[in-house]
Amino acid sequence: MKKTVLAVSLAIVVLVVPRLLAQDKEKSGGEAKPSQTEKPMTPLRVQVTFTEFEGDKKISNLPYTFLVNADDRGVKAAVRMGLRVPIETSSNTGAKQITYQDVGTNLDGRAEKTDDGRFSLILNVEKSSAYLPGSNEKPASVGGNEISSAQPTIQQFRTQVNLLIRDGQTIQSTVAADPVTGRVLKVDVTLNVIK
């Protein structure tokens, strides 16, 4: 008799408990509760600064700040800032058309906290700008080929970096020279934990 009661009790537990857990999951909006092994999310403020130099002279400084949750398995944090530049084109028949080129800055980021308290910050950085030489300047050239001064030249810069960075640290992640103007672009990344 005791074996039968024990067997029936065990069968009830095996059949009923999973259903109760499924009902709890449905009542909570279908989201599973985080397990003990998942890291809690840490909110971070990331600043990416583009500094452009002509020789030793600083000619621009453009900061972008966005928020990233470290250890968030959702979508990447993203910033899109820019404008559309009209560019005149001609067809084979000579008809003039206006097309638009997107220029500006695109930033995508994701972060994970490491065991030593630092953060692995993965950034995709894209920056483009339109350059139109002034009337006093000679047309730009690349590799001996002259670039038309009647239309804007689109400068593009792209990089993907994977930085190991701690709270409050600034790292100069990239330095690049523009082949047309000779200007140097430096990219600094600063990370701060939001408390």
Buried (B, 14 or more C-beta within 10 A) or exposed (E): EEEEEEEEEEEEEEEEEEEEEEEEEEEEEEEEEEEEEEEEBBBBEBBBBBBBBEEEEEEEEEEBEBEBBBBBEEEBBEBEEBEEBEBEEEEEEEEEEEEEEEBBBBBBBBBBBEEEEBBBBBBBBBBBBBBEBEEEEEEBEEEEEEBEBEEBBBBEBEBEBEBEBEEEBEBEBBEBEBEBBEBBBBBBBBBBBEE
